Amino acid sequence: MKLFAWNEIQTLGDLERLRLMLDSMPDEALMRTLECRLGKGRDADPVRAI
């Protein structure tokens, strides 16, 4: 049993494949680290929005 068929992924455009990859990557630890490093400095551009 497969999670998905390659031909379904292959027919997607580059941006759609990128979105699938980014959505599947665990990033909470990275976001927390970046937010801590941002500290109390400039918060005009929150890390999660970038």
N, CA, C, O and CB atoms as a CASP TS submission, in Angstrom:
PFRMAT TS
TARGET T0000
AUTHOR 0000-0000-0000
METHOD Language model
MODEL 1
PARENT N/A
ATOM      1  N   MET     1       0.848  -1.179   0.000  1.00  0.00           N
ATOM      2  CA  MET     1       0.000   0.000   0.000  1.00  0.00           C
ATOM      3  C   MET     1       0.892   1.242   0.000  1.00  0.00           C
ATOM      4  O   MET     1       1.845   1.328   0.775  1.00  0.00           O
ATOM      5  CB  MET     1      -0.964  -0.002   1.227  1.00  0.00           C
ATOM      6  N   LYS     2       0.586   2.180  -0.853  1.00  0.00           N
ATOM      7  CA  LYS     2       1.377   3.400  -0.969  1.00  0.00           C
ATOM      8  C   LYS     2       0.619   4.578  -0.367  1.00  0.00           C
ATOM      9  O   LYS     2      -0.611   4.624  -0.376  1.00  0.00           O
ATOM     10  CB  LYS     2       1.729   3.682  -2.444  1.00  0.00           C
ATOM     11  N   LEU     3       1.372   5.505   0.144  1.00  0.00           N
ATOM     12  CA  LEU     3       0.774   6.732   0.668  1.00  0.00           C
ATOM     13  C   LEU     3       0.226   7.577  -0.469  1.00  0.00           C
ATOM     14  O   LEU     3      -0.849   8.165  -0.351  1.00  0.00           O
ATOM     15  CB  LEU     3       1.802   7.535   1.484  1.00  0.00           C
ATOM     16  N   PHE     4       0.960   7.638  -1.561  1.00  0.00           N
ATOM     17  CA  PHE     4       0.513   8.343  -2.759  1.00  0.00           C
ATOM     18  C   PHE     4       1.218   7.736  -3.958  1.00  0.00           C
ATOM     19  O   PHE     4       2.279   7.125  -3.830  1.00  0.00           O
ATOM     20  CB  PHE     4       0.794   9.876  -2.660  1.00  0.00           C
ATOM     21  N   ALA     5       0.635   7.906  -5.086  1.00  0.00           N
ATOM     22  CA  ALA     5       1.245   7.411  -6.317  1.00  0.00           C
ATOM     23  C   ALA     5       2.125   8.511  -6.907  1.00  0.00           C
ATOM     24  O   ALA     5       1.729   9.676  -6.947  1.00  0.00           O
ATOM     25  CB  ALA     5       0.158   6.956  -7.342  1.00  0.00           C
ATOM     26  N   TRP     6       3.315   8.138  -7.362  1.00  0.00           N
ATOM     27  CA  TRP     6       4.248   9.121  -7.901  1.00  0.00           C
ATOM     28  C   TRP     6       3.637   9.900  -9.058  1.00  0.00           C
ATOM     29  O   TRP     6       3.891  11.096  -9.200  1.00  0.00           O
ATOM     30  CB  TRP     6       5.526   8.438  -8.354  1.00  0.00           C
ATOM     31  N   ASN     7       2.829   9.231  -9.892  1.00  0.00           N
ATOM     32  CA  ASN     7       2.258   9.938 -11.043  1.00  0.00           C
ATOM     33  C   ASN     7       1.315  11.060 -10.609  1.00  0.00           C
ATOM     34  O   ASN     7       1.103  12.009 -11.363  1.00  0.00           O
ATOM     35  CB  ASN     7       1.513   8.957 -11.946  1.00  0.00           C
ATOM     36  N   GLU     8       0.747  10.963  -9.406  1.00  0.00           N
ATOM     37  CA  GLU     8      -0.083  12.061  -8.892  1.00  0.00           C
ATOM     38  C   GLU     8       0.787  13.261  -8.521  1.00  0.00           C
ATOM     39  O   GLU     8       0.390  14.407  -8.736  1.00  0.00           O
ATOM     40  CB  GLU     8      -0.902  11.597  -7.665  1.00  0.00           C
ATOM     41  N   ILE     9       1.949  13.005  -7.975  1.00  0.00           N
ATOM     42  CA  ILE     9       2.868  14.077  -7.588  1.00  0.00           C
ATOM     43  C   ILE     9       3.548  14.660  -8.822  1.00  0.00           C
ATOM     44  O   ILE     9       3.745  15.871  -8.920  1.00  0.00           O
ATOM     45  CB  ILE     9       3.925  13.556  -6.589  1.00  0.00           C
ATOM     46  N   GLN    10       3.900  13.799  -9.748  1.00  0.00           N
ATOM     47  CA  GLN    10       4.621  14.225 -10.946  1.00  0.00           C
ATOM     48  C   GLN    10       3.804  15.195 -11.791  1.00  0.00           C
ATOM     49  O   GLN    10       4.372  16.051 -12.468  1.00  0.00           O
ATOM     50  CB  GLN    10       5.006  13.017 -11.781  1.00  0.00           C
ATOM     51  N   THR    11       2.488  15.075 -11.761  1.00  0.00           N
ATOM     52  CA  THR    11       1.648  15.953 -12.577  1.00  0.00           C
ATOM     53  C   THR    11       1.453  17.331 -11.954  1.00  0.00           C
ATOM     54  O   THR    11       0.958  18.243 -12.617  1.00  0.00           O
ATOM     55  CB  THR    11       0.302  15.309 -12.802  1.00  0.00           C
ATOM     56  N   LEU    12       1.834  17.493 -10.693  1.00  0.00           N
ATOM     57  CA  LEU    12       1.708  18.789 -10.029  1.00  0.00           C
ATOM     58  C   LEU    12       2.775  19.750 -10.537  1.00  0.00           C
ATOM     59  O   LEU    12       3.818  19.331 -11.040  1.00  0.00           O
ATOM     60  CB  LEU    12       1.815  18.630  -8.500  1.00  0.00           C
ATOM     61  N   GLY    13       2.502  21.024 -10.400  1.00  0.00           N
ATOM     62  CA  GLY    13       3.497  22.034 -10.743  1.00  0.00           C
ATOM     63  C   GLY    13       4.554  22.141  -9.653  1.00  0.00           C
ATOM     64  O   GLY    13       4.397  21.581  -8.568  1.00  0.00           O
ATOM     65  N   ASP    14       5.622  22.858  -9.944  1.00  0.00           N
ATOM     66  CA  ASP    14       6.721  23.006  -8.995  1.00  0.00           C
ATOM     67  C   ASP    14       6.267  23.620  -7.677  1.00  0.00           C
ATOM     68  O   ASP    14       6.659  23.148  -6.610  1.00  0.00           O
ATOM     69  CB  ASP    14       7.818  23.854  -9.601  1.00  0.00           C
ATOM     70  N   LEU    15       5.449  24.661  -7.735  1.00  0.00           N
ATOM     71  CA  LEU    15       5.001  25.320  -6.507  1.00  0.00           C
ATOM     72  C   LEU    15       4.100  24.413  -5.678  1.00  0.00           C
ATOM     73  O   LEU    15       4.152  24.443  -4.448  1.00  0.00           O
ATOM     74  CB  LEU    15       4.265  26.612  -6.840  1.00  0.00           C
ATOM     75  N   GLU    16       3.283  23.614  -6.337  1.00  0.00           N
ATOM     76  CA  GLU    16       2.422  22.678  -5.608  1.00  0.00           C
ATOM     77  C   GLU    16       3.262  21.595  -4.927  1.00  0.00           C
ATOM     78  O   GLU    16       2.957  21.197  -3.803  1.00  0.00           O
ATOM     79  CB  GLU    16       1.390  22.033  -6.562  1.00  0.00           C
ATOM     80  N   ARG    17       4.306  21.119  -5.590  1.00  0.00           N
ATOM     81  CA  ARG    17       5.195  20.125  -4.967  1.00  0.00           C
ATOM     82  C   ARG    17       5.965  20.750  -3.810  1.00  0.00           C
ATOM     83  O   ARG    17       6.171  20.106  -2.781  1.00  0.00           O
ATOM     84  CB  ARG    17       6.180  19.541  -6.008  1.00  0.00           C
ATOM     85  N   LEU    18       6.391  22.000  -3.971  1.00  0.00           N
ATOM     86  CA  LEU    18       7.081  22.695  -2.886  1.00  0.00           C
ATOM     87  C   LEU    18       6.159  22.836  -1.684  1.00  0.00           C
ATOM     88  O   LEU    18       6.587  22.618  -0.550  1.00  0.00           O
ATOM     89  CB  LEU    18       7.574  24.080  -3.350  1.00  0.00           C
ATOM     90  N   ARG    19       4.910  23.194  -1.912  1.00  0.00           N
ATOM     91  CA  ARG    19       3.941  23.334  -0.825  1.00  0.00           C
ATOM     92  C   ARG    19       3.734  21.999  -0.105  1.00  0.00           C
ATOM     93  O   ARG    19       3.664  21.970   1.124  1.00  0.00           O
ATOM     94  CB  ARG    19       2.598  23.861  -1.367  1.00  0.00           C
ATOM     95  N   LEU    20       3.636  20.902  -0.847  1.00  0.00           N
ATOM     96  CA  LEU    20       3.506  19.576  -0.230  1.00  0.00           C
ATOM     97  C   LEU    20       4.702  19.276   0.668  1.00  0.00           C
ATOM     98  O   LEU    20       4.542  18.760   1.774  1.00  0.00           O
ATOM     99  CB  LEU    20       3.370  18.488  -1.312  1.00  0.00           C
ATOM    100  N   MET    21       5.900  19.600   0.187  1.00  0.00           N
ATOM    101  CA  MET    21       7.102  19.340   0.961  1.00  0.00           C
ATOM    102  C   MET    21       7.150  20.206   2.219  1.00  0.00           C
ATOM    103  O   MET    21       7.437  19.707   3.307  1.00  0.00           O
ATOM    104  CB  MET    21       8.340  19.583   0.106  1.00  0.00           C
ATOM    105  N   LEU    22       6.873  21.487   2.074  1.00  0.00           N
ATOM    106  CA  LEU    22       6.913  22.388   3.228  1.00  0.00           C
ATOM    107  C   LEU    22       5.851  22.033   4.258  1.00  0.00           C
ATOM    108  O   LEU    22       6.096  22.121   5.461  1.00  0.00           O
ATOM    109  CB  LEU    22       6.731  23.830   2.777  1.00  0.00           C
ATOM    110  N   ASP    23       4.677  21.635   3.793  1.00  0.00           N
ATOM    111  CA  ASP    23       3.606  21.254   4.716  1.00  0.00           C
ATOM    112  C   ASP    23       3.945  19.997   5.502  1.00  0.00           C
ATOM    113  O   ASP    23       3.435  19.803   6.605  1.00  0.00           O
ATOM    114  CB  ASP    23       2.312  21.044   3.956  1.00  0.00           C
ATOM    115  N   SER    24       4.788  19.152   4.956  1.00  0.00           N
ATOM    116  CA  SER    24       5.100  17.889   5.622  1.00  0.00           C
ATOM    117  C   SER    24       6.332  17.970   6.520  1.00  0.00           C
ATOM    118  O   SER    24       6.602  17.038   7.277  1.00  0.00           O
ATOM    119  CB  SER    24       5.303  16.812   4.592  1.00  0.00           C
ATOM    120  N   MET    25       7.084  19.070   6.449  1.00  0.00           N
ATOM    121  CA  MET    25       8.293  19.211   7.263  1.00  0.00           C
ATOM    122  C   MET    25       7.948  19.718   8.658  1.00  0.00           C
ATOM    123  O   MET    25       7.205  20.690   8.795  1.00  0.00           O
ATOM    124  CB  MET    25       9.293  20.164   6.586  1.00  0.00           C
ATOM    125  N   PRO    26       8.480  19.071   9.695  1.00  0.00           N
ATOM    126  CA  PRO    26       8.263  19.583  11.050  1.00  0.00           C
ATOM    127  C   PRO    26       9.104  20.845  11.254  1.00  0.00           C
ATOM    128  O   PRO    26      10.322  20.810  11.081  1.00  0.00           O
ATOM    129  CB  PRO    26       8.621  18.502  12.120  1.00  0.00           C
ATOM    130  N   ASP    27       8.467  21.954  11.618  1.00  0.00           N
ATOM    131  CA  ASP    27       9.214  23.206  11.734  1.00  0.00           C
ATOM    132  C   ASP    27       9.006  23.932  13.058  1.00  0.00           C
ATOM    133  O   ASP    27       9.515  25.039  13.233  1.00  0.00           O
ATOM    134  CB  ASP    27       8.834  24.115  10.616  1.00  0.00           C
ATOM    135  N   GLU    28       8.277  23.340  13.986  1.00  0.00           N
ATOM    136  CA  GLU    28       7.993  24.035  15.241  1.00  0.00           C
ATOM    137  C   GLU    28       9.274  24.353  16.016  1.00  0.00           C
ATOM    138  O   GLU    28       9.412  25.456  16.545  1.00  0.00           O
ATOM    139  CB  GLU    28       7.059  23.194  16.107  1.00  0.00           C
ATOM    140  N   ALA    29      10.199  23.417  16.091  1.00  0.00           N
ATOM    141  CA  ALA    29      11.454  23.656  16.817  1.00  0.00           C
ATOM    142  C   ALA    29      12.241  24.796  16.173  1.00  0.00           C
ATOM    143  O   ALA    29      12.798  25.639  16.876  1.00  0.00           O
ATOM    144  CB  ALA    29      12.313  22.371  16.855  1.00  0.00           C
ATOM    145  N   LEU    30      12.289  24.825  14.862  1.00  0.00           N
ATOM    146  CA  LEU    30      12.981  25.903  14.155  1.00  0.00           C
ATOM    147  C   LEU    30      12.322  27.245  14.447  1.00  0.00           C
ATOM    148  O   LEU    30      13.016  28.222  14.730  1.00  0.00           O
ATOM    149  CB  LEU    30      12.994  25.635  12.642  1.00  0.00           C
ATOM    150  N   MET    31      11.002  27.309  14.384  1.00  0.00           N
ATOM    151  CA  MET    31      10.288  28.563  14.639  1.00  0.00           C
ATOM    152  C   MET    31      10.556  29.060  16.056  1.00  0.00           C
ATOM    153  O   MET    31      10.787  30.252  16.256  1.00  0.00           O
ATOM    154  CB  MET    31       8.776  28.376  14.422  1.00  0.00           C
ATOM    155  N   ARG    32      10.529  28.166  17.035  1.00  0.00           N
ATOM    156  CA  ARG    32      10.779  28.577  18.426  1.00  0.00           C
ATOM    157  C   ARG    32      12.200  29.100  18.605  1.00  0.00           C
ATOM    158  O   ARG    32      12.419  30.084  19.312  1.00  0.00           O
ATOM    159  CB  ARG    32      10.535  27.401  19.383  1.00  0.00           C
ATOM    160  N   THR    33      13.162  28.444  17.966  1.00  0.00           N
ATOM    161  CA  THR    33      14.553  28.898  18.047  1.00  0.00           C
ATOM    162  C   THR    33      14.701  30.284  17.436  1.00  0.00           C
ATOM    163  O   THR    33      15.332  31.162  18.026  1.00  0.00           O
ATOM    164  CB  THR    33      15.489  27.905  17.339  1.00  0.00           C
ATOM    165  N   LEU    34      14.126  30.480  16.264  1.00  0.00           N
ATOM    166  CA  LEU    34      14.223  31.786  15.610  1.00  0.00           C
ATOM    167  C   LEU    34      13.520  32.868  16.423  1.00  0.00           C
ATOM    168  O   LEU    34      14.013  33.993  16.508  1.00  0.00           O
ATOM    169  CB  LEU    34      13.626  31.721  14.203  1.00  0.00           C
ATOM    170  N   GLU    35      12.378  32.542  17.020  1.00  0.00           N
ATOM    171  CA  GLU    35      11.663  33.522  17.849  1.00  0.00           C
ATOM    172  C   GLU    35      12.480  33.894  19.076  1.00  0.00           C
ATOM    173  O   GLU    35      12.480  35.055  19.485  1.00  0.00           O
ATOM    174  CB  GLU    35      10.295  32.971  18.279  1.00  0.00           C
ATOM    175  N   CYS    36      13.178  32.929  19.671  1.00  0.00           N
ATOM    176  CA  CYS    36      14.027  33.226  20.831  1.00  0.00           C
ATOM    177  C   CYS    36      15.193  34.119  20.439  1.00  0.00           C
ATOM    178  O   CYS    36      15.567  35.031  21.178  1.00  0.00           O
ATOM    179  CB  CYS    36      14.551  31.930  21.462  1.00  0.00           C
ATOM    180  N   ARG    37      15.757  33.854  19.283  1.00  0.00           N
ATOM    181  CA  ARG    37      16.886  34.677  18.822  1.00  0.00           C
ATOM    182  C   ARG    37      16.440  36.080  18.461  1.00  0.00           C
ATOM    183  O   ARG    37      17.207  37.032  18.603  1.00  0.00           O
ATOM    184  CB  ARG    37      17.564  34.029  17.619  1.00  0.00           C
ATOM    185  N   LEU    38      15.211  36.214  17.997  1.00  0.00           N
ATOM    186  CA  LEU    38      14.676  37.535  17.700  1.00  0.00           C
ATOM    187  C   LEU    38      14.587  38.334  18.991  1.00  0.00           C
ATOM    188  O   LEU    38      14.829  39.541  19.014  1.00  0.00           O
ATOM    189  CB  LEU    38      13.288  37.434  17.015  1.00  0.00           C
ATOM    190  N   GLY    39      14.236  37.638  20.060  1.00  0.00           N
ATOM    191  CA  GLY    39      14.195  38.251  21.384  1.00  0.00           C
ATOM    192  C   GLY    39      13.261  39.438  21.451  1.00  0.00           C
ATOM    193  O   GLY    39      12.141  39.401  20.943  1.00  0.00           O
ATOM    194  N   LYS    40      13.747  40.503  22.094  1.00  0.00           N
ATOM    195  CA  LYS    40      12.925  41.691  22.277  1.00  0.00           C
ATOM    196  C   LYS    40      13.328  42.781  21.308  1.00  0.00           C
ATOM    197  O   LYS    40      13.061  43.962  21.532  1.00  0.00           O
ATOM    198  CB  LYS    40      13.026  42.197  23.708  1.00  0.00           C
ATOM    199  N   GLY    41      13.964  42.380  20.248  1.00  0.00           N
ATOM    200  CA  GLY    41      14.371  43.349  19.233  1.00  0.00           C
ATOM    201  C   GLY    41      13.185  43.763  18.388  1.00  0.00           C
ATOM    202  O   GLY    41      12.038  43.731  18.832  1.00  0.00           O
ATOM    203  N   ARG    42      13.474  44.136  17.209  1.00  0.00           N
ATOM    204  CA  ARG    42      12.443  44.602  16.283  1.00  0.00           C
ATOM    205  C   ARG    42      11.455  43.476  15.995  1.00  0.00           C
ATOM    206  O   ARG    42      11.857  42.379  15.608  1.00  0.00           O
ATOM    207  CB  ARG    42      13.077  45.115  14.968  1.00  0.00           C
ATOM    208  N   ASP    43      10.179  43.741  16.181  1.00  0.00           N
ATOM    209  CA  ASP    43       9.172  42.708  15.940  1.00  0.00           C
ATOM    210  C   ASP    43       8.207  43.104  14.821  1.00  0.00           C
ATOM    211  O   ASP    43       7.076  42.622  14.765  1.00  0.00           O
ATOM    212  CB  ASP    43       8.393  42.428  17.222  1.00  0.00           C
ATOM    213  N   ALA    44       8.665  43.980  13.938  1.00  0.00           N
ATOM    214  CA  ALA    44       7.816  44.410  12.830  1.00  0.00           C
ATOM    215  C   ALA    44       7.519  43.253  11.879  1.00  0.00           C
ATOM    216  O   ALA    44       6.465  43.220  11.243  1.00  0.00           O
ATOM    217  CB  ALA    44       8.479  45.558  12.068  1.00  0.00           C
ATOM    218  N   ASP    45       8.445  42.312  11.786  1.00  0.00           N
ATOM    219  CA  ASP    45       8.269  41.156  10.910  1.00  0.00           C
ATOM    220  C   ASP    45       8.363  39.882  11.745  1.00  0.00           C
ATOM    221  O   ASP    45       9.460  39.357  11.935  1.00  0.00           O
ATOM    222  CB  ASP    45       9.332  41.151   9.766  1.00  0.00           C
ATOM    223  N   PRO    46       7.245  39.377  12.244  1.00  0.00           N
ATOM    224  CA  PRO    46       7.285  38.157  13.051  1.00  0.00           C
ATOM    225  C   PRO    46       7.863  36.987  12.246  1.00  0.00           C
ATOM    226  O   PRO    46       7.637  36.880  11.041  1.00  0.00           O
ATOM    227  CB  PRO    46       5.875  37.807  13.560  1.00  0.00           C
ATOM    228  N   VAL    47       8.601  36.127  12.919  1.00  0.00           N
ATOM    229  CA  VAL    47       9.258  34.996  12.267  1.00  0.00           C
ATOM    230  C   VAL    47       8.253  34.129  11.518  1.00  0.00           C
ATOM    231  O   VAL    47       8.516  33.735  10.382  1.00  0.00           O
ATOM    232  CB  VAL    47      10.012  34.154  13.296  1.00  0.00           C
ATOM    233  N   ARG    48       7.128  33.826  12.115  1.00  0.00           N
ATOM    234  CA  ARG    48       6.155  32.922  11.492  1.00  0.00           C
ATOM    235  C   ARG    48       5.540  33.522  10.232  1.00  0.00           C
ATOM    236  O   ARG    48       5.126  32.783   9.338  1.00  0.00           O
ATOM    237  CB  ARG    48       5.053  32.575  12.484  1.00  0.00           C
ATOM    238  N   ALA    49       5.475  34.815  10.149  1.00  0.00           N
ATOM    239  CA  ALA    49       4.922  35.438   8.940  1.00  0.00           C
ATOM    240  C   ALA    49       5.919  35.405   7.791  1.00  0.00           C
ATOM    241  O   ALA    49       5.533  35.395   6.622  1.00  0.00           O
ATOM    242  CB  ALA    49       4.510  36.882   9.227  1.00  0.00           C
ATOM    243  N   ILE    50       7.189  35.389   8.129  1.00  0.00           N
ATOM    244  CA  ILE    50       8.224  35.383   7.099  1.00  0.00           C
ATOM    245  C   ILE    50       8.318  33.999   6.546  1.00  0.00           C
ATOM    246  O   ILE    50       9.130  33.743   5.656  1.00  0.00           O
ATOM    247  CB  ILE    50       9.590  35.850   7.648  1.00  0.00           C
TER
END
